[in-house]
Amino acid sequence: MGSLRSPTATRERPVRGAGQSASGCSNETPCPWVATLANGAVGKNIEVFYWSNRNREVDFVLRRGDKLTAIEVKSGQRKDTLPGMASFCNEFPVSRKLLVGADGIPLDEFLLTPVETWVE
């Protein structure tokens, strides 16, 4: 599996917890998401990342061993295209893609489901 460290135009950062603006907090992905994922990954050998490259981004990437799960969080109506997800999947061997909100997995279900479920 390729490393999440890639070209200098790409930023990948392990998420340490809520309050870090570069770790996925925005209008679409507020910091409680970060805290939920980061806290849920503790002790489970799961790393939580944010990924962006040239105006493309994936809100969260979960990595456990050689398995990668890319997660896009959208509010409102379903998006037909997810350019960040497509770019990430072209660069990395993604095991699973998730859309949360916007006709994807409901927010409460996602937040109440153990993080390891999403990287199995």
C-alpha positions in Angstrom: 0.0 0.0 0.0 1.2 3.5 -0.8 1.9 5.9 2.0 -0.5 8.8 2.8 2.5 11.0 2.5 2.5 12.1 -1.1 3.4 15.1 -3.2 4.1 18.4 -1.5 0.8 19.8 -2.8 -1.0 17.3 -0.7 -1.7 17.7 3.0 -2.4 14.7 5.1 -2.5 15.2 8.9 -3.4 12.8 11.6 -6.3 14.1 13.6 -5.5 14.7 17.2 -8.9 16.0 18.4 -11.4 18.8 18.2 -10.3 22.4 17.7 -7.7 21.9 14.9 -8.9 23.8 11.9 -6.7 21.7 9.5 -8.1 18.5 10.8 -11.4 18.6 8.9 -13.5 21.3 10.8 -15.5 23.4 8.4 -19.1 24.4 7.8 -19.8 20.9 6.5 -17.7 19.0 9.0 -17.9 20.6 12.4 -15.4 19.7 15.1 -17.7 17.3 17.0 -17.2 14.9 14.1 -13.4 15.1 14.6 -13.7 14.4 18.3 -16.1 11.5 17.7 -13.9 9.8 15.2 -10.6 10.5 17.0 -11.9 9.3 20.4 -13.6 6.3 18.8 -10.3 5.3 17.1 -8.3 5.3 20.4 -6.9 1.9 21.2 -8.2 0.3 18.0 -5.1 0.8 15.8 -7.1 3.2 13.6 -5.6 6.5 12.3 -7.9 9.4 11.3 -6.7 11.8 8.6 -7.9 14.8 6.6 -6.8 14.9 3.0 -6.6 17.6 0.4 -4.8 18.1 -2.9 -5.3 21.1 -5.3 -8.7 22.2 -4.2 -9.9 18.6 -3.8 -10.5 17.1 -0.3 -11.8 14.2 1.6 -13.3 15.1 5.0 -11.9 12.0 6.8 -9.7 9.1 5.9 -9.6 6.2 8.3 -6.6 3.8 8.1 -6.3 0.5 9.8 -3.4 -1.6 8.6 -3.7 -1.7 4.8 -7.4 -0.7 4.7 -8.4 2.9 3.9 -11.9 4.3 4.2 -12.7 7.6 2.6 -15.5 9.6 4.2 -17.3 12.6 2.7 -19.7 14.6 4.9 -22.4 16.6 3.1 -25.3 18.6 4.4 -28.4 19.2 2.3 -29.2 17.3 -0.8 -27.1 14.5 -2.2 -24.2 15.5 -4.5 -24.0 13.6 -7.7 -20.3 14.1 -7.9 -17.7 14.0 -5.2 -14.5 15.3 -6.9 -12.4 15.0 -3.8 -13.4 11.4 -3.3 -12.7 10.6 -6.9 -9.2 12.2 -6.7 -8.3 10.4 -3.5 -9.5 7.1 -4.9 -7.3 7.6 -8.0 -4.3 8.1 -5.8 -4.8 5.6 -3.0 -6.1 2.0 -2.8 -9.4 2.7 -1.0 -11.2 -0.2 0.6 -14.4 1.6 1.3 -16.1 5.0 0.4 -18.8 6.5 2.7 -21.1 9.4 2.1 -22.5 10.7 5.4 -25.6 13.0 5.2 -27.1 14.1 1.9 -29.0 10.8 1.4 -26.0 8.7 2.5 -25.6 7.3 6.0 -27.7 9.3 8.4 -25.6 11.5 10.8 -26.9 9.9 14.0 -26.3 6.4 12.7 -22.8 7.3 11.7 -21.9 9.0 15.0 -23.4 6.1 17.1 -21.7 3.3 15.1 -18.3 2.2 16.5 -15.5 3.6 14.3 -14.0 0.2 13.6 -17.2 -0.8 11.8 -16.3 1.7 9.0 -12.8 0.1 8.4 -13.7 -3.6 8.5 
